[in-house]
Amino acid sequence: MQQKIIILDFGSQTTQLIGRRVRELDTFCEILPYNKFPKDDPSVIGVILSGSPYSVHDPEAFKVDLSQFVGRLPVLGICYGAQFISNTLGGKVEKTDSREYGRAHLETIDLDNPLFHGFEKGSQVWMSHGDTITAIPDGFEVIASTKDVTNAAFWTSSPFGEGRGEAPVFAVQFHPEVFHTVQGTQLLKNFVVDICGSRQDWSAASFVDTTVRELKEQIGNDRVILGLSGGVDSSVAAVLLNRAIGNRLTCIFVDHGMLRKNEFQQVMEDYKGLGLNVIGVDASEKFFADLAGVTEPEQKRKIIGRDFVEVFNAEAKKITDARWLAQGTIYPDRIESLNITGKVIKSHHNVGGLPEEMHLQLCEPLKWLFKDEVRRVGRQLRMPEHLITRHPFPGPGLAVRILGDITREKVRVLQDADDIYIRGLREYKVKLSGEEARKVLAAGVPATMTDGEIEVSLYDQIWQAGAILLSTVRSVGVMGDERTYENPVALRAVTSTDAMTADWAHLPYDFMAKVSNEIINKVRGVNRVCYDISSKPPSTIEWE
């Protein structure tokens, strides 16, 4: 039986990060809304309660019945989770004069407590709360304090008294899942592995073996259709399915004419090299005709989505004996996210919006994986590295990176500029050391550390990059002895872990100068290059 940790989500922005940290410990976990704890599931070995935007004293604050698991399973409460445990079990939570936010240091730590094995005194943690725990429940004891927070961490080995529940409860008012808590991974390892008893058997290799076996059982002798996009998720899903059922998988790759430069041909060659049965459909004429004169971003997206469904459906109907539709849906697409009202704001994400009238059963081989895990599985399957590390790319393609209406000429201009930019990112190498190097290696980027340093490309350090054509804007320039009046191009590059938040990448000046000069000199129609230094939020990664 596969072990798992349950993470109950109280609406924190870092809940998914907790899940990623647990998975990095080779332990399976599920993120569920606070009120959906799975009763009578023998595979659950521990429970983590996340943070929340609420105070425990707010009338609308999220609440859970702790008796479902406290005393029966090891529990770790984080921030709001810790305050909820204290408030519910008889402690005291009060407003502070000022919000406790930012770096702090654990000035006192019980290093003999199993939660803090391997810690150093003075270890840095990250606080983010407006309330603080001023009294802990009877039977609990403090195991860590900072200068300003006496009850930074506390625990009990028997929450309901001797003989009434022997599973321990731990609570911390800081966030072990974030980067700024220096030994946060050690704390989570202590809880997940040492306290909950994880066998740490969740790995890319075990996932491939288990998933291939399950796909064979699920699909039997049926035929499967899968829509490919050229991205890592659908590509890994296709290779997994191909390993399980071979040529009974038919892949469909639709070219809407707004892919990257030469991408349709390159990806088709990659897929054939992987032994996949792929049908390539050039539908660019239809997409360009239907997009003619359309400038409103949402309308562009709807037209492209509608046309994709029509083209895909027409091709899929030719495969009359298909019984399954496969998709590269990954775990973040399926996590039920909560907004401040407690309502689910995102649930299952059905990629492509394919119509129900296809009457096909849904197959999602990657539905439990985070993006970095998908890449690890791709490497386990020995897929080409350039497919595995490919940046996310919007479904509507360059249509949402061109402001204004879409024409073939505008797409040509943007493809040329984007190609120069992306090739430059791949070719420019940087040396990293210390924590920066550790983060890159932990993400699975292929690199070797020598004398404490690694060398990687800028492309592999970045979550997503691309060029945007400001075709609704003209700027004056001078080329040779002639005055020009052409379009600017904006370059975008962000760092992120899951695209929920993103920061602009601080690219080297010499790289920016080289790329800017090359775009202006080689791309007809462009005479100015800008760099987007907006973060998400408040901006989005894409411009439309």
N, C-alpha and C positions, 0 to 999 in steps of 0.2 A: 504494500500500500504506500502511495506517495504521501510523504508528510507535507504539511503546509502551515504557514503562519497566516492568521487572519488579521488584516489591518482595517479597523473600523474608521471610516472617514467622517469627521465632524465638520468638513468644509474647508480644511486648511489648504493653502496654496502649495504646500510641500508634501502633501500626502503621497503623491506619485513618487517623490524622491525617497520616501521611506521604503516604498516597494522596491525601487531600484537598488537601494542599499542592501535590502534583504536578499534579493536575487544575486547580488554580487558575492554573497556568502554561500552561493551554490545551494540555496534553499528556496523552494517554491513558496509563493505567497499569493493571496487574493486580496484585492482592495474592494471593500463593500461599503455601502451607505451605513451609517451608524446604527440604523434600526433593522438591519438585515443579517444579524449574526446567524450562521447556519447551525441550528440545534442538532444534536445527535450525529455529528459528523466525526467519526473516529480518527480521521486523518489529521485533524487540527491538533497542533502541539503547543500553540501559544497564541496570545492575542496582544495586539498593539493598538492603543487608542491615540488618534492623531490630535493635532492642534485644531483650532477653530477661530473664526472671526468674532465669535460671541464671547461674552462674559457668562460665567455659570449663573449669574444672578439675573440675566435677561429673561423676561417671560417666555420669549420664543426660542431660547437656547435649546440646542439638540441634547436629548437625554436618552440613555440606554439603561436597560435593566441589568445591572452588574451581576446579579445572582445567576445569570445564564452561564457565566464563565469564571467569575472570581471565586477562588477556593478550589476550582476544578482544574483550571489551566493556568500556567504562568501568565502574568499580565504586566505590560509595560505601558504606563500612561505618559504621554509627551505633551508638555505645556497645558493646553486646555484639558487634555486627557488626565494629567496629573491633578489639576484643580478640580475636575469633576469627581475623580476618585476621592479626594480629600473632602469635598463638600458633601458628597453622598454618604460617606462612611463616618461622618461626625467631626471632621476637621473644620477649619475656618478659612474662607477665602474673602479677601477685602480689596477694595480699590487702593491703589498706591497714589501718592501725591504726584508722581511723574511716571510715565510709562517706562518700564525696564526694557530697553531695546539696544541691541548691539553686543559687542564683545564683553565678556566677563571672565574671571578666573576662579577656579575652584580652590579656595584658600585652605579649606579643610576637606579631606576625603577619607572615608573608611576603606583603605586599600585591601582589607581582608574581606570586604563584601564581594560576593561573586559578580555583581554588576560592574565593579571598578577594578577587577583584576587587570594588571598591566598598565594602569594609569600612572601618571606622574603628578606630583603635587604642583598646584598652580596651573593645571591644564586649562587651556582656553576653551570656552564654550560660547554659544550664541543665544542670547535672550531675546524674546519678542512677545511681551505680554503687558497688559494694562492692570490686571489684578495680580495679587500675590498671595501665597498660602501663608497665613500668619499662625495657624495651629494645625498640626497633623492629627489624624484620628488616633484614638486609643489603640495601643498594640503595635503602632508603627514607630520607627525610629529614624532620625535624620542620619544620612550617610554622606552628604556633601553640602557645603555652603560656599557662597561667594561673599565678597565684602558687603554687598547690599541685600542679598537674598539668603536668609538663614536656612530656609527649607528648600534649597536648590534641588535636593534629591532625598527621597525617603523610601522605606520599604517595610514589609512585614513578611515573615515566613509562614504565618498562619492567620489570615485575615479575619476569621470568625472564631478564633480561639482554638486551643489545642484539641485535635480530634474532630474539628468541624470544617476543615478545609485546609489541606496541607500545601496547596500550590502557592508559591510566593507572589506578592504584588510589589511592583517597583514603580516609582513615579519620579519624573524629572521635569523641572520647570524650564529647562533649556531644550534646544533642538539638536539632537545628536545626528540627524540626517543631513544637515547642511555642512558645506565646506568649512565654514568658519569655526565649527566645533572640531578642534584638531584631532581629538581621539574619539570622535563620534562613531567611526566604523568599529573601533575596538569595543565600545560599549554595546553596540548592536550585536557584534559577534559574541560577546559574553552572554547576552540575553538569548539570542537565537540558537547558538550552538551549545554553550555550556549549561545554560539554565533550562532551555526548552528541549535540548537533546537532538537537534537536527543532525541527520546523518550526512548532510551536505552532498547529496547525490543528484542534485538538479544541475545538469551541465548540458552544453551543446551536444556532446556525443550521446548522452542518455536521451535527450530530447529527440534527436534524429532517429535513434533506434525505436523508441516508443511510438513516435508519430508515424513512421513508416509502417509499423505493425498495425497501428490503429486504422490508418488509411486503407490498408488492404482489407481489414475486417469490415470497415464502414462501407466501402465502395463495392467490394466484391468484383464482379465481372462487368460492372457498368462503365459507361463512357462519361468523361468529365470535360466541361468547357471552362477555360480560364481566360479572363481578359488581362493581357499584359500591358504594362505602361512603360517599361524600360527601367522602372525604379527598383530598388533593392527588395521591397516587400513582395511584389508580385513575382519577381524573378526567383527569389528563394522559395516561395510557395510552389512555383512551377517545377523547380528542380526536385523538391521533396516529393511532389506528386508523381513526377516522372520516375523517381526511384521506386515508388510504391506500385504504380500501375502501368508504367511504360507508355507505349503508343496509344493506349486508351485515353490518354490526355490530349486534347486539342487546344492549343493556345491561339488566341486572336489578338493581333496587335494592330490597332487602328491609328493611322497617321492623319491627323487633322490639319497638317500643314504648318503647325506652330510649335514644332519640336525644336530642340537645339540644332545647330548646323550639322548636317549629315547624320543626325542621330538615328533616323529610321533605318538607313542602310547599315550603320554600325551595329545597332542593337540586333537587327535581324541576323547579321553574321555571328554575333555573340551567341544568340539563342541556338542557331544551327550547330555551332561548335559545342554546345552543351548537350546536343542530341535531342533537343525538344522538337515536337511536331508543331510548327508555327505557321499560321496563315497571316500574311501581311496584307493590310487593306489600305490603299492610298485613296482616302476620301476627301482630300484637301479641296477639290473643286466645290464640293457641296458646302463645306464649312465656310470657305471664303465668300461664296455667293450668298449664304444666309446671314453672314456677318456684315455685308456691305452697308456702309452708312451708319452702323450702330455704334454709339459712343458711350452709353450708360454701362458702367461696369457689371452690375448685377444682370442686366439684360444679356450682355455678352456671355456671361457664365451660363445662364439658362439656355441660350441657343446652343452653345457647345455641348452642354449636358444632354439636351434633347437630341441633337444630331448624333452624338456618340451612341446613345441608346438605340436609335433607329438603325445605324450602321452595324453596330454589334449584333443587334437582334436579327437583322436580315442575314448576316453571316452565320449566326448560331443556328438558325432554323434549317440551314442546309445539313446540319449534323442531326439527322432525325432520330438517332438512337441514344442521344445524350440524356442522362438522368440527373446529372449534378452540375451546379454552377459553383466553381471555386473562386475565392477571392483572397487577396493578400491582406485582409483585415488584421491589425495587430492589437495588442491589449489596450493601449491608451485610447483606441477608437471605441472600445467597448465599456470602459469604466464609466459608471454612472456618477457624474460630477454633480455636486450640490451647489446651488447659489444661496445667497443670504436668507432667502425665504424658506429654505429646506426643500425646495422643489428640485427635481432632477432636471439639469439643464443640458446634459448630454448623455445619451444612452447609446445603444448599438448603432454603429455607423455602417450603413449598407452602401459600400463603395459603388459609385456609378449610377445609383438609382435605377437599376434594371427592373423592368416591370414584372409584377407578379404573374402576368399571363404567360410567362415563359414556362411556368409549371415545373421548375427544376428545384431539387433539394439543394440546400446551401452547404458548402464545404469550406471551412476556414482553418487550414492547418497551422496558421501562425497566431491564432486568436489569444494565446496566453503569453506572447512574447512582447517585451519592450524593444525599441528600435535597435539598441546596442546588442541585444540578444539575437535579433534577426541576423545581424552582421556576423556574430560568432557562429551561428548555424551555417551561414553561407560559407564561412571559411572551413567549417567541419565538412561541408559538402564539396570542398575544393573548387569553388567557383572562382572565376577571374577577379582579382582584387579591384579592378576599376569598376566592376559591377557592384561589388559589395560596398565600396566607399562612396558611391555616387550620391551627391547631395539630393535632398528632397526637391521635387519639381512639381509645380501646380498642375492639376489635371487639365485646365484650359490652356496650359503652356504659355507661350509668349504673348497670347492675347491679353492676359492680365498684367503684362509688363510693357504694354504699349498704351500710352494715354491717348484717348480718342479712338477714331475708327480704325479698322484693320484692313490693310492692303498687303499684297504680296511684296511690294517694294519696302514697306515699313518692316515687315518680318525679315526681309533680306538684310536690311541695315542692322537690325537688332541681333540677328544671328551672327553676323560678322563681328560686331562689337563684343557680344557675349563670348564668342569663341576665343578671341584674343585675351579677354579677362580670365576665363577659366583655365586656358592653357598656361597663362602666366602664373596663376595660383598653384598649378601642379608643378611647374618648373622651379619656382622659388623655394629654396630650402632654408630652414631655420634650425638652430641648435637650441635644445631645451635641457634644463637640469632641474633637480629638486622636485617640488610638488607639481610644477607644470609638466615635467616629463612623466611623473607617476600617473597623472590624470590621462595623458595621451595613451600610455601603455595600457591603463585599466580599461580604456574604451575599445581596446582590441586593435588599435592602429599598428600595423606591422613596422616595428623599428627595433633596433638593438642598442642597448645602453653600453657605452664605452667610456670609462673614466668618469662615470656619473652624468654623461651627456647622451642625448639621442638627437638624430637629425631626421626631420620630417618636412613634408611640403606644407606650405600655407593652406593648401586645399584640405589636407587631412586634419588641420587644426580647427577648421570652420564647419559649422553646422550646415549653413546654406549660403550660397552666393549667386549673384546674377546681375545682369544689366537691365536697366529700364530706359525705354525710349520716350522722351518727353516730346512727342510729336505734335502736341498742341502749343508748344513753345518754340519760338525762333530766337536765335541770338546772333549778334553781329560778330564776325571774325575776319581775320586777314590771313590769306594763304598766298605766298609769293607776293605778287604785286596787286592781287585782286581782293576785293572786299567780298566776304561770304555772308550769307544769311541762312543759316541751317539750324538743325536741331541739336539740343544738348542730350547727352546720355548720362544717367545717374548710375553709379555702381553701388551695389548693396552687398554687405557681408556681415553675418551675425554668428555669434557663438550661443549655444543653447544645449540643453540635454534632452528636451522633449517638445520644443517649439511652443510650450505654453507661455514661457517668458523667454526673451532673447536680448542680448546686448550687442551693440555694434562692435565689430572686430577692429582692433587697433592695428591696421596694416602698416608695414614699414613705408616711410616716405619715398625711399628709392624705388620700391616696387610700384607705388602709386604713380610716380613720375614716369616710369618706363611704360606702364600700361596706358596711361593717359596719352602720351605722345604717340604710341603705336596705333591706338584707336583713331585719333584725329588724323594721322597721316595716311592710314590705310582704309578707313571706312568712309566711302562716299556718302555725304549727307549729314555728317557729324562734325561740328567744329568746336565743341566744348564738352568737357567731362567733369562731373561733380561726384562727390562721395556722400552717401547718406549716413549721418551719424545719429539716427533716431533709434531708440530702444523700444522693445515691446514689453509691457505697455509703456506709453500710451499709443505708440504707432503699431502697425502690424508689420509682419515681415514683407509681405507683398504690398505693392502700391494700390492694387485694385482688388 
